[in-house]
């Protein structure tokens, strides 16, 4: 897996640039949409949850609306990475059918390109989060530099899911409908709009089975609270992500032999 990324790193870079540029090609604002979209999403969620529903992050209810927005946005950007990958994965090979006929083209790097595009938007959203935190909370903790490390297990595990779904999507086109529903379910079954501590004790263990739960909680620790991540939990998440990535890559390599017959 890593050898493919290294050997074809220049090609992956070109594909990532094409993915990012192609998304906004022809629009008036262009790349500015990558900043506008998360800001609009954050504004809508903050209004409905903190104003309409009167939601509070902590039990004391003393935090400001800006603090609630920052906590909320930290969960949104983590979920957004997975949501973008799940949305792109099923149609990844079908949308690049011209590459399937080329025997020398390494199809296994297409998921890397999709992940690279998602990481670009994650980086932009993270910058927006840090700027908002500096403006409203007047501080950015030093532990924020550990955010890429916290995200690494999720990125690796998501690559396995992308490899698997992109291969399945060639043979079963309905899978894109399932992934759309799955991203919505993950949004509400992950601690995006609430902390894990707000759940009753009997439900917390079930929520921890969601791979997004650990990453979202750790992301808030390093980005907002200035706390170090849980090393043992990170190690378990990393091993799980590597296993998931290897299984997805193995399935993709086995299935790609039949892509040309189907596409």
VOROBA-984273 format. One record per residue (C-alpha): residue number from 1; chain; x, y, z. Coordinates in nm, 2 decimals. Example, Ala and Ser with C-alpha at 12.3 -4.5 7.8 and 13.67 -1.06 7.14 Angstrom:
<pts>
   num   chaine       xx       yy       zz
     1        A     1.23    -0.45     0.78
     2        A     1.37    -0.11     0.71
</pts>
This chain:
<pts>
   num   chaine       xx       yy       zz
     1        A     0.00     0.00     0.00
     2        A     0.27     0.25     0.10
     3        A     0.50     0.15    -0.18
     4        A     0.22     0.24    -0.43
     5        A     0.18     0.58    -0.27
     6        A     0.56     0.64    -0.28
     7        A     0.62     0.50    -0.63
     8        A     0.33     0.70    -0.79
     9        A     0.35     1.01    -0.56
    10        A     0.38     1.25    -0.85
    11        A     0.08     1.10    -1.03
    12        A    -0.12     1.10    -0.70
    13        A    -0.03     1.47    -0.66
    14        A    -0.16     1.55    -1.01
    15        A    -0.48     1.36    -0.95
    16        A    -0.54     1.54    -0.62
    17        A    -0.49     1.88    -0.79
    18        A    -0.73     1.78    -1.06
    19        A    -0.99     1.66    -0.81
    20        A    -0.97     1.98    -0.61
    21        A    -0.97     2.21    -0.91
    22        A    -1.24     2.02    -1.10
    23        A    -1.48     2.05    -0.81
    24        A    -1.49     2.43    -0.84
    25        A    -1.42     2.47    -1.21
    26        A    -1.66     2.72    -1.38
    27        A    -1.79     2.87    -1.05
    28        A    -1.75     3.23    -0.98
    29        A    -1.59     3.20    -0.63
    30        A    -1.37     2.90    -0.73
    31        A    -1.16     2.77    -0.44
    32        A    -1.32     3.02    -0.21
    33        A    -1.62     2.78    -0.19
    34        A    -1.39     2.55     0.01
    35        A    -1.39     2.82     0.28
    36        A    -1.75     2.93     0.23
    37        A    -1.91     2.59     0.25
    38        A    -1.79     2.49     0.60
    39        A    -1.87     2.84     0.74
    40        A    -2.23     2.82     0.61
    41        A    -2.26     2.46     0.75
    42        A    -2.13     2.58     1.08
    43        A    -2.37     2.88     1.09
    44        A    -2.67     2.67     1.02
    45        A    -2.59     2.39     1.27
    46        A    -2.50     2.65     1.54
    47        A    -2.82     2.84     1.49
    48        A    -3.05     2.54     1.51
    49        A    -2.88     2.36     1.79
    50        A    -2.78     2.65     2.02
    51        A    -3.06     2.90     1.94
    52        A    -3.36     2.70     1.83
    53        A    -3.31     2.39     2.05
    54        A    -3.11     2.57     2.32
    55        A    -2.84     2.30     2.33
    56        A    -2.55     2.34     2.56
    57        A    -2.22     2.16     2.55
    58        A    -2.14     2.14     2.92
    59        A    -2.38     2.07     3.20
    60        A    -2.32     2.41     3.35
    61        A    -2.46     2.60     3.05
    62        A    -2.22     2.88     3.10
    63        A    -2.03     2.86     2.77
    64        A    -2.09     3.11     2.50
    65        A    -2.24     3.05     2.16
    66        A    -1.89     3.08     2.01
    67        A    -1.75     2.81     2.23
    68        A    -2.04     2.58     2.14
    69        A    -1.97     2.65     1.77
    70        A    -1.61     2.57     1.80
    71        A    -1.68     2.24     1.98
    72        A    -1.94     2.16     1.72
    73        A    -1.71     2.24     1.43
    74        A    -1.43     2.02     1.56
    75        A    -1.67     1.72     1.53
    76        A    -1.81     1.83     1.19
    77        A    -1.47     1.85     1.02
    78        A    -1.37     1.50     1.14
    79        A    -1.70     1.36     1.02
    80        A    -1.67     1.56     0.70
    81        A    -1.35     1.37     0.61
    82        A    -1.52     1.03     0.63
    83        A    -1.84     1.16     0.47
    84        A    -1.65     1.29     0.17
    85        A    -1.47     0.96     0.13
    86        A    -1.78     0.75     0.16
    87        A    -1.96     0.97    -0.10
    88        A    -1.68     0.95    -0.35
    89        A    -1.58     0.58    -0.31
    90        A    -1.87     0.39    -0.48
    91        A    -1.84     0.58    -0.81
    92        A    -1.46     0.62    -0.81
    93        A    -1.37     0.36    -1.06
    94        A    -1.69     0.40    -1.28
    95        A    -1.62     0.78    -1.30
    96        A    -1.27     0.70    -1.43
    97        A    -1.36     0.42    -1.67
    98        A    -1.11     0.54    -1.92
    99        A    -0.83     0.44    -1.68
   100        A    -0.96     0.09    -1.65
   101        A    -0.88     0.01    -2.01
   102        A    -0.52     0.12    -1.97
   103        A    -0.33    -0.19    -1.85
   104        A    -0.04     0.02    -1.72
   105        A    -0.24     0.26    -1.51
   106        A    -0.23     0.18    -1.14
   107        A    -0.60     0.19    -1.05
   108        A    -0.52     0.14    -0.68
   109        A    -0.40     0.50    -0.65
   110        A    -0.74     0.65    -0.74
   111        A    -0.85     0.61    -0.37
   112        A    -0.54     0.79    -0.26
   113        A    -0.63     1.08    -0.49
   114        A    -0.98     1.09    -0.34
   115        A    -0.84     1.08     0.01
   116        A    -0.59     1.36    -0.08
   117        A    -0.88     1.58    -0.20
   118        A    -1.06     1.52     0.13
   119        A    -0.75     1.60     0.33
   120        A    -0.71     1.93     0.15
   121        A    -1.07     2.03     0.26
   122        A    -0.99     1.90     0.61
   123        A    -0.69     2.13     0.63
   124        A    -0.89     2.43     0.51
   125        A    -1.16     2.36     0.77
   126        A    -0.90     2.31     1.04
   127        A    -0.75     2.65     0.96
   128        A    -1.10     2.81     0.99
   129        A    -1.14     2.64     1.33
   130        A    -0.81     2.76     1.46
   131        A    -0.87     3.12     1.34
   132        A    -1.22     3.12     1.50
   133        A    -1.07     2.99     1.82
   134        A    -0.80     3.26     1.82
   135        A    -1.07     3.53     1.76
   136        A    -1.33     3.41     2.02
   137        A    -1.12     3.22     2.28
   138        A    -0.80     3.42     2.23
   139        A    -0.58     3.11     2.24
   140        A    -0.46     2.81     2.03
   141        A    -0.31     2.53     2.24
   142        A     0.03     2.39     2.15
   143        A    -0.12     2.05     2.13
   144        A    -0.30     2.15     1.81
   145        A     0.02     2.04     1.62
   146        A    -0.08     1.68     1.72
   147        A    -0.40     1.70     1.53
   148        A    -0.26     1.52     1.22
   149        A    -0.13     1.24     1.44
   150        A    -0.48     1.21     1.60
   151        A    -0.63     1.19     1.25
   152        A    -0.39     0.93     1.12
   153        A    -0.57     0.62     1.23
   154        A    -0.90     0.75     1.08
   155        A    -0.73     0.83     0.75
   156        A    -0.56     0.49     0.73
   157        A    -0.88     0.31     0.82
   158        A    -1.09     0.52     0.58
   159        A    -0.85     0.42     0.30
   160        A    -0.95     0.06     0.35
   161        A    -1.31     0.15     0.33
   162        A    -1.26     0.35     0.01
   163        A    -1.07     0.07    -0.15
   164        A    -1.34    -0.18    -0.06
   165        A    -1.64     0.04    -0.16
   166        A    -1.48     0.16    -0.49
   167        A    -1.43    -0.21    -0.59
   168        A    -1.78    -0.30    -0.48
   169        A    -1.93     0.00    -0.66
   170        A    -1.82    -0.14    -0.99
   171        A    -2.04    -0.44    -0.96
   172        A    -2.32    -0.31    -0.74
   173        A    -2.41     0.05    -0.84
   174        A    -2.68     0.08    -0.57
   175        A    -2.41     0.09    -0.30
   176        A    -2.39     0.47    -0.34
   177        A    -2.74     0.50    -0.20
   178        A    -2.64     0.30     0.10
   179        A    -2.33     0.51     0.17
   180        A    -2.54     0.83     0.15
   181        A    -2.76     0.70     0.43
   182        A    -2.47     0.57     0.62
   183        A    -2.30     0.91     0.64
   184        A    -2.62     1.06     0.79
   185        A    -2.65     0.78     1.04
   186        A    -2.28     0.83     1.14
   187        A    -2.34     1.20     1.19
   188        A    -2.59     1.14     1.47
   189        A    -2.43     0.83     1.61
   190        A    -2.10     1.01     1.66
   191        A    -2.03     1.28     1.93
   192        A    -2.06     1.56     1.68
   193        A    -2.35     1.75     1.84
   194        A    -2.28     1.63     2.19
   195        A    -2.00     1.50     2.41
   196        A    -1.98     1.14     2.51
   197        A    -2.03     1.24     2.87
   198        A    -2.38     1.36     2.80
   199        A    -2.50     1.00     2.72
   200        A    -2.63     0.76     2.99
   201        A    -2.36     0.53     3.11
   202        A    -2.52     0.22     2.95
   203        A    -2.50     0.37     2.60
   204        A    -2.14     0.50     2.61
   205        A    -1.97     0.16     2.55
   206        A    -2.19     0.11     2.24
   207        A    -2.10     0.46     2.11
   208        A    -1.73     0.38     2.15
   209        A    -1.77     0.10     1.89
   210        A    -1.80     0.38     1.64
   211        A    -1.45     0.45     1.51
   212        A    -1.53     0.82     1.48
   213        A    -1.60     0.86     1.85
   214        A    -1.25     0.82     1.97
   215        A    -1.10     1.04     1.70
   216        A    -1.36     1.32     1.75
   217        A    -1.30     1.32     2.13
   218        A    -0.92     1.32     2.09
   219        A    -0.94     1.59     1.82
   220        A    -1.12     1.82     2.07
   221        A    -0.87     1.74     2.33
   222        A    -0.57     1.85     2.12
   223        A    -0.74     2.14     1.93
   224        A    -0.94     2.30     2.20
   225        A    -0.86     2.17     2.55
   226        A    -0.49     2.16     2.52
   227        A    -0.46     1.80     2.64
   228        A    -0.24     1.53     2.51
   229        A    -0.41     1.24     2.32
   230        A    -0.46     0.90     2.48
   231        A    -0.16     0.70     2.37
   232        A    -0.30     0.35     2.43
   233        A    -0.63     0.43     2.26
   234        A    -0.44     0.58     1.97
   235        A    -0.23     0.27     1.93
   236        A    -0.55     0.05     1.93
   237        A    -0.71     0.28     1.67
   238        A    -0.40     0.27     1.46
   239        A    -0.37    -0.11     1.45
   240        A    -0.74    -0.13     1.37
   241        A    -0.70     0.12     1.09
   242        A    -0.40    -0.07     0.94
   243        A    -0.59    -0.40     0.94
   244        A    -0.89    -0.23     0.78
   245        A    -0.66    -0.07     0.52
   246        A    -0.49    -0.40     0.44
   247        A    -0.82    -0.58     0.40
   248        A    -0.96    -0.31     0.17
   249        A    -0.65    -0.30    -0.04
   250        A    -0.64    -0.68    -0.07
   251        A    -1.00    -0.69    -0.18
   252        A    -0.94    -0.41    -0.44
   253        A    -0.64    -0.59    -0.59
   254        A    -0.84    -0.91    -0.62
   255        A    -1.15    -0.74    -0.77
   256        A    -0.98    -0.51    -1.02
   257        A    -0.91    -0.80    -1.25
   258        A    -1.28    -0.80    -1.34
   259        A    -1.32    -0.42    -1.37
   260        A    -1.27    -0.42    -1.75
   261        A    -1.53    -0.68    -1.81
   262        A    -1.79    -0.48    -1.61
   263        A    -1.71    -0.12    -1.69
</pts>
